[in-house]
Structures are given as structure tokens and as C-alpha cells.
């Protein structure tokens, strides 16, 4: 039997009667004259950590 290269993934649907959660802007940091970084409230912690380390060079 040959294995497929592409696998279909199905995400569970929202339960009936629930309101879908829409990400909203949690913080916007101005990092330059015409640059800013927007972090949304549903961002994972490791992603936020990586973004902040990339923006602030001296972050540990």
C-alpha cells in the first residue's frame, strides 16, 4: 500500500449556539517611524516571545 503525501485534516466545528472567538488586537508596538508590530489576543506565548526577541535585540 502506497502512503499519501497529502493528508486531509478536519477541524472540529463550533458547537451549536456558541459564538466563534474572533482574535482581536491585544497590543500594538511602534518600532520605527513607519513600522509597528501588532500582537493579537490568541497568539501563543512562544510566538509572542519570539516576536519580542526579534523586535528588541537586547531581550533575553
PDB file with one MODEL, atoms N, CA, C and O in Angstrom:
MODEL        1
ATOM      1  N   UNK A   1       0.836  -1.187   0.000  1.00  0.00           N
ATOM      2  CA  UNK A   1       0.000   0.000   0.000  1.00  0.00           C
ATOM      3  C   UNK A   1       0.879   1.247   0.000  1.00  0.00           C
ATOM      4  O   UNK A   1       1.834   1.340   0.771  1.00  0.00           O
ATOM      5  N   UNK A   2       0.558   2.189  -0.854  1.00  0.00           N
ATOM      6  CA  UNK A   2       1.336   3.401  -1.007  1.00  0.00           C
ATOM      7  C   UNK A   2       0.833   4.480  -0.049  1.00  0.00           C
ATOM      8  O   UNK A   2      -0.374   4.691   0.069  1.00  0.00           O
ATOM      9  N   UNK A   3       1.760   5.169   0.641  1.00  0.00           N
ATOM     10  CA  UNK A   3       1.380   6.233   1.571  1.00  0.00           C
ATOM     11  C   UNK A   3       1.152   7.528   0.803  1.00  0.00           C
ATOM     12  O   UNK A   3       1.848   7.819  -0.170  1.00  0.00           O
ATOM     13  N   UNK A   4       0.171   8.297   1.254  1.00  0.00           N
ATOM     14  CA  UNK A   4      -0.135   9.568   0.611  1.00  0.00           C
ATOM     15  C   UNK A   4       0.799  10.657   1.119  1.00  0.00           C
ATOM     16  O   UNK A   4       1.216  10.640   2.277  1.00  0.00           O
ATOM     17  N   UNK A   5       1.125  11.611   0.239  1.00  0.00           N
ATOM     18  CA  UNK A   5       1.933  12.758   0.628  1.00  0.00           C
ATOM     19  C   UNK A   5       1.091  13.833   1.299  1.00  0.00           C
ATOM     20  O   UNK A   5       1.591  14.586   2.135  1.00  0.00           O
ATOM     21  N   UNK A   6      -0.178  13.906   0.938  1.00  0.00           N
ATOM     22  CA  UNK A   6      -1.088  14.918   1.479  1.00  0.00           C
ATOM     23  C   UNK A   6      -2.138  14.225   2.324  1.00  0.00           C
ATOM     24  O   UNK A   6      -2.761  13.252   1.901  1.00  0.00           O
ATOM     25  N   UNK A   7      -2.322  14.748   3.533  1.00  0.00           N
ATOM     26  CA  UNK A   7      -3.307  14.178   4.446  1.00  0.00           C
ATOM     27  C   UNK A   7      -4.339  15.244   4.760  1.00  0.00           C
ATOM     28  O   UNK A   7      -3.982  16.365   5.121  1.00  0.00           O
ATOM     29  N   UNK A   8      -5.605  14.912   4.628  1.00  0.00           N
ATOM     30  CA  UNK A   8      -6.673  15.849   4.922  1.00  0.00           C
ATOM     31  C   UNK A   8      -6.853  15.946   6.434  1.00  0.00           C
ATOM     32  O   UNK A   8      -6.909  14.937   7.137  1.00  0.00           O
ATOM     33  N   UNK A   9      -6.943  17.187   6.917  1.00  0.00           N
ATOM     34  CA  UNK A   9      -7.154  17.433   8.341  1.00  0.00           C
ATOM     35  C   UNK A   9      -8.478  18.154   8.496  1.00  0.00           C
ATOM     36  O   UNK A   9      -8.725  19.158   7.827  1.00  0.00           O
ATOM     37  N   UNK A  10      -9.328  17.650   9.369  1.00  0.00           N
ATOM     38  CA  UNK A  10     -10.612  18.301   9.617  1.00  0.00           C
ATOM     39  C   UNK A  10     -10.624  18.863  11.022  1.00  0.00           C
ATOM     40  O   UNK A  10     -10.346  18.158  11.992  1.00  0.00           O
ATOM     41  N   UNK A  11     -10.950  20.137  11.120  1.00  0.00           N
ATOM     42  CA  UNK A  11     -11.040  20.793  12.412  1.00  0.00           C
ATOM     43  C   UNK A  11     -12.460  20.634  12.934  1.00  0.00           C
ATOM     44  O   UNK A  11     -13.414  20.675  12.157  1.00  0.00           O
ATOM     45  N   UNK A  12     -12.612  20.452  14.248  1.00  0.00           N
ATOM     46  CA  UNK A  12     -13.962  20.321  14.794  1.00  0.00           C
ATOM     47  C   UNK A  12     -14.745  21.609  14.601  1.00  0.00           C
ATOM     48  O   UNK A  12     -14.191  22.704  14.698  1.00  0.00           O
ATOM     49  N   UNK A  13     -16.015  21.472  14.332  1.00  0.00           N
ATOM     50  CA  UNK A  13     -16.871  22.642  14.149  1.00  0.00           C
ATOM     51  C   UNK A  13     -17.278  23.194  15.504  1.00  0.00           C
ATOM     52  O   UNK A  13     -17.251  22.491  16.514  1.00  0.00           O
ATOM     53  N   UNK A  14     -17.651  24.453  15.506  1.00  0.00           N
ATOM     54  CA  UNK A  14     -18.125  25.092  16.731  1.00  0.00           C
ATOM     55  C   UNK A  14     -19.426  24.420  17.157  1.00  0.00           C
ATOM     56  O   UNK A  14     -20.241  24.040  16.316  1.00  0.00           O
ATOM     57  N   UNK A  15     -19.611  24.280  18.436  1.00  0.00           N
ATOM     58  CA  UNK A  15     -20.844  23.702  18.952  1.00  0.00           C
ATOM     59  C   UNK A  15     -22.010  24.632  18.630  1.00  0.00           C
ATOM     60  O   UNK A  15     -21.844  25.851  18.587  1.00  0.00           O
ATOM     61  N   UNK A  16     -23.164  24.067  18.410  1.00  0.00           N
ATOM     62  CA  UNK A  16     -24.345  24.864  18.059  1.00  0.00           C
ATOM     63  C   UNK A  16     -24.647  25.852  19.173  1.00  0.00           C
ATOM     64  O   UNK A  16     -24.635  25.496  20.351  1.00  0.00           O
ATOM     65  N   UNK A  17     -24.915  27.072  18.799  1.00  0.00           N
ATOM     66  CA  UNK A  17     -25.294  28.091  19.766  1.00  0.00           C
ATOM     67  C   UNK A  17     -24.121  28.836  20.384  1.00  0.00           C
ATOM     68  O   UNK A  17     -24.335  29.741  21.190  1.00  0.00           O
ATOM     69  N   UNK A  18     -22.889  28.485  20.032  1.00  0.00           N
ATOM     70  CA  UNK A  18     -21.740  29.206  20.586  1.00  0.00           C
ATOM     71  C   UNK A  18     -21.299  30.278  19.615  1.00  0.00           C
ATOM     72  O   UNK A  18     -21.474  30.156  18.403  1.00  0.00           O
ATOM     73  N   UNK A  19     -20.734  31.311  20.158  1.00  0.00           N
ATOM     74  CA  UNK A  19     -20.227  32.401  19.347  1.00  0.00           C
ATOM     75  C   UNK A  19     -18.759  32.127  19.029  1.00  0.00           C
ATOM     76  O   UNK A  19     -17.967  31.902  19.944  1.00  0.00           O
ATOM     77  N   UNK A  20     -18.384  32.141  17.755  1.00  0.00           N
ATOM     78  CA  UNK A  20     -16.978  31.900  17.420  1.00  0.00           C
ATOM     79  C   UNK A  20     -16.087  33.002  17.999  1.00  0.00           C
ATOM     80  O   UNK A  20     -16.463  34.174  18.013  1.00  0.00           O
ATOM     81  N   UNK A  21     -14.912  32.612  18.474  1.00  0.00           N
ATOM     82  CA  UNK A  21     -13.978  33.571  19.046  1.00  0.00           C
ATOM     83  C   UNK A  21     -13.174  34.195  17.912  1.00  0.00           C
ATOM     84  O   UNK A  21     -12.525  33.499  17.130  1.00  0.00           O
ATOM     85  N   UNK A  22     -13.232  35.508  17.841  1.00  0.00           N
ATOM     86  CA  UNK A  22     -12.511  36.239  16.804  1.00  0.00           C
ATOM     87  C   UNK A  22     -11.322  36.917  17.467  1.00  0.00           C
ATOM     88  O   UNK A  22     -11.497  37.675  18.420  1.00  0.00           O
ATOM     89  N   UNK A  23     -10.113  36.654  16.976  1.00  0.00           N
ATOM     90  CA  UNK A  23      -8.953  37.316  17.569  1.00  0.00           C
ATOM     91  C   UNK A  23      -9.073  38.831  17.453  1.00  0.00           C
ATOM     92  O   UNK A  23      -9.518  39.355  16.432  1.00  0.00           O
ATOM     93  N   UNK A  24      -8.673  39.523  18.508  1.00  0.00           N
ATOM     94  CA  UNK A  24      -8.675  40.980  18.478  1.00  0.00           C
ATOM     95  C   UNK A  24      -7.283  41.475  18.861  1.00  0.00           C
ATOM     96  O   UNK A  24      -6.481  40.742  19.441  1.00  0.00           O
ATOM     97  N   UNK A  25      -7.024  42.700  18.531  1.00  0.00           N
ATOM     98  CA  UNK A  25      -5.713  43.291  18.777  1.00  0.00           C
ATOM     99  C   UNK A  25      -5.498  43.426  20.286  1.00  0.00           C
ATOM    100  O   UNK A  25      -6.299  44.050  20.981  1.00  0.00           O
ATOM    101  N   UNK A  26      -4.403  42.831  20.787  1.00  0.00           N
ATOM    102  CA  UNK A  26      -4.088  42.923  22.207  1.00  0.00           C
ATOM    103  C   UNK A  26      -3.141  44.097  22.468  1.00  0.00           C
ATOM    104  O   UNK A  26      -3.305  44.834  23.441  1.00  0.00           O
ATOM    105  N   UNK A  27      -2.153  44.259  21.593  1.00  0.00           N
ATOM    106  CA  UNK A  27      -1.183  45.339  21.762  1.00  0.00           C
ATOM    107  C   UNK A  27      -0.578  45.677  20.404  1.00  0.00           C
ATOM    108  O   UNK A  27      -0.403  44.811  19.547  1.00  0.00           O
ATOM    109  N   UNK A  28      -0.268  46.948  20.231  1.00  0.00           N
ATOM    110  CA  UNK A  28       0.431  47.394  19.027  1.00  0.00           C
ATOM    111  C   UNK A  28       1.640  48.185  19.481  1.00  0.00           C
ATOM    112  O   UNK A  28       1.509  49.179  20.195  1.00  0.00           O
ATOM    113  N   UNK A  29       2.822  47.743  19.066  1.00  0.00           N
ATOM    114  CA  UNK A  29       4.072  48.395  19.442  1.00  0.00           C
ATOM    115  C   UNK A  29       4.638  49.141  18.242  1.00  0.00           C
ATOM    116  O   UNK A  29       4.822  48.557  17.174  1.00  0.00           O
ATOM    117  N   UNK A  30       4.911  50.413  18.412  1.00  0.00           N
ATOM    118  CA  UNK A  30       5.537  51.195  17.350  1.00  0.00           C
ATOM    119  C   UNK A  30       7.031  50.992  17.474  1.00  0.00           C
ATOM    120  O   UNK A  30       7.615  51.301  18.512  1.00  0.00           O
ATOM    121  N   UNK A  31       7.663  50.473  16.418  1.00  0.00           N
ATOM    122  CA  UNK A  31       9.090  50.145  16.486  1.00  0.00           C
ATOM    123  C   UNK A  31       9.938  50.993  15.553  1.00  0.00           C
ATOM    124  O   UNK A  31      11.157  50.824  15.501  1.00  0.00           O
ATOM    125  N   UNK A  32       9.334  51.873  14.840  1.00  0.00           N
ATOM    126  CA  UNK A  32      10.076  52.735  13.925  1.00  0.00           C
ATOM    127  C   UNK A  32       9.154  53.822  13.420  1.00  0.00           C
ATOM    128  O   UNK A  32       7.989  53.907  13.810  1.00  0.00           O
ATOM    129  N   UNK A  33       9.696  54.654  12.543  1.00  0.00           N
ATOM    130  CA  UNK A  33       8.901  55.770  12.014  1.00  0.00           C
ATOM    131  C   UNK A  33       7.643  55.269  11.306  1.00  0.00           C
ATOM    132  O   UNK A  33       6.559  55.816  11.507  1.00  0.00           O
ATOM    133  N   UNK A  34       7.782  54.246  10.490  1.00  0.00           N
ATOM    134  CA  UNK A  34       6.641  53.721   9.742  1.00  0.00           C
ATOM    135  C   UNK A  34       6.430  52.233   9.976  1.00  0.00           C
ATOM    136  O   UNK A  34       5.880  51.541   9.119  1.00  0.00           O
ATOM    137  N   UNK A  35       6.867  51.736  11.134  1.00  0.00           N
ATOM    138  CA  UNK A  35       6.761  50.309  11.418  1.00  0.00           C
ATOM    139  C   UNK A  35       6.086  50.085  12.766  1.00  0.00           C
ATOM    140  O   UNK A  35       6.302  50.830  13.722  1.00  0.00           O
ATOM    141  N   UNK A  36       5.270  49.050  12.816  1.00  0.00           N
ATOM    142  CA  UNK A  36       4.670  48.657  14.083  1.00  0.00           C
ATOM    143  C   UNK A  36       4.439  47.149  14.074  1.00  0.00           C
ATOM    144  O   UNK A  36       4.366  46.522  13.017  1.00  0.00           O
ATOM    145  N   UNK A  37       4.326  46.584  15.269  1.00  0.00           N
ATOM    146  CA  UNK A  37       4.058  45.164  15.443  1.00  0.00           C
ATOM    147  C   UNK A  37       2.731  45.048  16.168  1.00  0.00           C
ATOM    148  O   UNK A  37       2.522  45.693  17.196  1.00  0.00           O
ATOM    149  N   UNK A  38       1.839  44.231  15.641  1.00  0.00           N
ATOM    150  CA  UNK A  38       0.541  44.010  16.264  1.00  0.00           C
ATOM    151  C   UNK A  38       0.513  42.576  16.777  1.00  0.00           C
ATOM    152  O   UNK A  38       0.786  41.638  16.028  1.00  0.00           O
ATOM    153  N   UNK A  39       0.182  42.407  18.062  1.00  0.00           N
ATOM    154  CA  UNK A  39       0.039  41.088  18.666  1.00  0.00           C
ATOM    155  C   UNK A  39      -1.433  40.907  19.015  1.00  0.00           C
ATOM    156  O   UNK A  39      -2.041  41.763  19.657  1.00  0.00           O
ATOM    157  N   UNK A  40      -1.988  39.795  18.588  1.00  0.00           N
ATOM    158  CA  UNK A  40      -3.403  39.520  18.817  1.00  0.00           C
ATOM    159  C   UNK A  40      -3.593  38.664  20.059  1.00  0.00           C
ATOM    160  O   UNK A  40      -2.675  37.966  20.488  1.00  0.00           O
ATOM    161  N   UNK A  41      -4.792  38.722  20.638  1.00  0.00           N
ATOM    162  CA  UNK A  41      -5.059  38.065  21.918  1.00  0.00           C
ATOM    163  C   UNK A  41      -4.999  36.544  21.858  1.00  0.00           C
ATOM    164  O   UNK A  41      -4.922  35.917  22.915  1.00  0.00           O
ATOM    165  N   UNK A  42      -5.029  35.933  20.724  1.00  0.00           N
ATOM    166  CA  UNK A  42      -4.977  34.472  20.623  1.00  0.00           C
ATOM    167  C   UNK A  42      -3.600  33.959  20.218  1.00  0.00           C
ATOM    168  O   UNK A  42      -3.459  32.783  19.883  1.00  0.00           O
ATOM    169  N   UNK A  43      -2.584  34.819  20.242  1.00  0.00           N
ATOM    170  CA  UNK A  43      -1.232  34.402  19.868  1.00  0.00           C
ATOM    171  C   UNK A  43      -0.655  33.512  20.961  1.00  0.00           C
ATOM    172  O   UNK A  43      -0.822  33.797  22.147  1.00  0.00           O
ATOM    173  N   UNK A  44       0.016  32.445  20.573  1.00  0.00           N
ATOM    174  CA  UNK A  44       0.664  31.554  21.534  1.00  0.00           C
ATOM    175  C   UNK A  44       1.852  32.251  22.183  1.00  0.00           C
ATOM    176  O   UNK A  44       2.495  33.103  21.570  1.00  0.00           O
ATOM    177  N   UNK A  45       2.137  31.882  23.423  1.00  0.00           N
ATOM    178  CA  UNK A  45       3.204  32.514  24.184  1.00  0.00           C
ATOM    179  C   UNK A  45       4.558  32.427  23.515  1.00  0.00           C
ATOM    180  O   UNK A  45       5.315  33.397  23.531  1.00  0.00           O
ATOM    181  N   UNK A  46       4.885  31.272  22.921  1.00  0.00           N
ATOM    182  CA  UNK A  46       6.191  31.131  22.284  1.00  0.00           C
ATOM    183  C   UNK A  46       6.312  32.018  21.050  1.00  0.00           C
ATOM    184  O   UNK A  46       7.414  32.446  20.704  1.00  0.00           O
ATOM    185  N   UNK A  47       5.208  32.295  20.389  1.00  0.00           N
ATOM    186  CA  UNK A  47       5.240  33.196  19.228  1.00  0.00           C
ATOM    187  C   UNK A  47       5.462  34.625  19.700  1.00  0.00           C
ATOM    188  O   UNK A  47       6.260  35.358  19.117  1.00  0.00           O
ATOM    189  N   UNK A  48       4.754  35.024  20.757  1.00  0.00           N
ATOM    190  CA  UNK A  48       4.927  36.368  21.318  1.00  0.00           C
ATOM    191  C   UNK A  48       6.368  36.543  21.788  1.00  0.00           C
ATOM    192  O   UNK A  48       6.971  37.588  21.542  1.00  0.00           O
ATOM    193  N   UNK A  49       6.927  35.540  22.459  1.00  0.00           N
ATOM    194  CA  UNK A  49       8.300  35.588  22.930  1.00  0.00           C
ATOM    195  C   UNK A  49       9.266  35.785  21.767  1.00  0.00           C
ATOM    196  O   UNK A  49      10.173  36.614  21.850  1.00  0.00           O
ATOM    197  N   UNK A  50       9.082  35.035  20.688  1.00  0.00           N
ATOM    198  CA  UNK A  50       9.967  35.138  19.523  1.00  0.00           C
ATOM    199  C   UNK A  50       9.858  36.508  18.859  1.00  0.00           C
ATOM    200  O   UNK A  50      10.867  37.078  18.444  1.00  0.00           O
ATOM    201  N   UNK A  51       8.659  37.030  18.757  1.00  0.00           N
ATOM    202  CA  UNK A  51       8.469  38.346  18.141  1.00  0.00           C
ATOM    203  C   UNK A  51       9.141  39.430  18.982  1.00  0.00           C
ATOM    204  O   UNK A  51       9.834  40.295  18.445  1.00  0.00           O
ATOM    205  N   UNK A  52       8.939  39.383  20.293  1.00  0.00           N
ATOM    206  CA  UNK A  52       9.547  40.397  21.159  1.00  0.00           C
ATOM    207  C   UNK A  52      11.067  40.325  21.134  1.00  0.00           C
ATOM    208  O   UNK A  52      11.734  41.360  21.157  1.00  0.00           O
ATOM    209  N   UNK A  53      11.625  39.114  21.088  1.00  0.00           N
ATOM    210  CA  UNK A  53      13.079  38.966  20.996  1.00  0.00           C
ATOM    211  C   UNK A  53      13.606  39.500  19.669  1.00  0.00           C
ATOM    212  O   UNK A  53      14.700  40.062  19.618  1.00  0.00           O
ATOM    213  N   UNK A  54      12.842  39.329  18.602  1.00  0.00           N
ATOM    214  CA  UNK A  54      13.261  39.824  17.290  1.00  0.00           C
ATOM    215  C   UNK A  54      13.181  41.358  17.226  1.00  0.00           C
ATOM    216  O   UNK A  54      14.015  42.003  16.590  1.00  0.00           O
ATOM    217  N   UNK A  55      12.180  41.925  17.886  1.00  0.00           N
ATOM    218  CA  UNK A  55      11.986  43.373  17.858  1.00  0.00           C
ATOM    219  C   UNK A  55      12.995  44.081  18.769  1.00  0.00           C
ATOM    220  O   UNK A  55      13.589  45.093  18.396  1.00  0.00           O
ATOM    221  N   UNK A  56      13.171  43.526  19.965  1.00  0.00           N
ATOM    222  CA  UNK A  56      14.083  44.142  20.943  1.00  0.00           C
ATOM    223  C   UNK A  56      15.341  43.281  21.013  1.00  0.00           C
ATOM    224  O   UNK A  56      15.343  42.224  21.643  1.00  0.00           O
ATOM    225  N   UNK A  57      16.393  43.729  20.374  1.00  0.00           N
ATOM    226  CA  UNK A  57      17.630  42.959  20.237  1.00  0.00           C
ATOM    227  C   UNK A  57      18.258  42.567  21.567  1.00  0.00           C
ATOM    228  O   UNK A  57      18.925  41.535  21.640  1.00  0.00           O
ATOM    229  N   UNK A  58      18.068  43.351  22.612  1.00  0.00           N
ATOM    230  CA  UNK A  58      18.712  43.053  23.894  1.00  0.00           C
ATOM    231  C   UNK A  58      17.825  42.245  24.831  1.00  0.00           C
ATOM    232  O   UNK A  58      18.164  42.090  26.004  1.00  0.00           O
ATOM    233  N   UNK A  59      16.701  41.725  24.348  1.00  0.00           N
ATOM    234  CA  UNK A  59      15.795  40.909  25.177  1.00  0.00           C
ATOM    235  C   UNK A  59      16.410  39.531  25.396  1.00  0.00           C
ATOM    236  O   UNK A  59      17.075  38.993  24.512  1.00  0.00           O
ATOM    237  N   UNK A  60      16.187  38.972  26.565  1.00  0.00           N
ATOM    238  CA  UNK A  60      16.723  37.635  26.899  1.00  0.00           C
ATOM    239  C   UNK A  60      15.625  36.633  27.041  1.00  0.00           C
ATOM    240  O   UNK A  60      15.889  35.463  27.319  1.00  0.00           O
TER     241      UNK A  60
ENDMDL
END
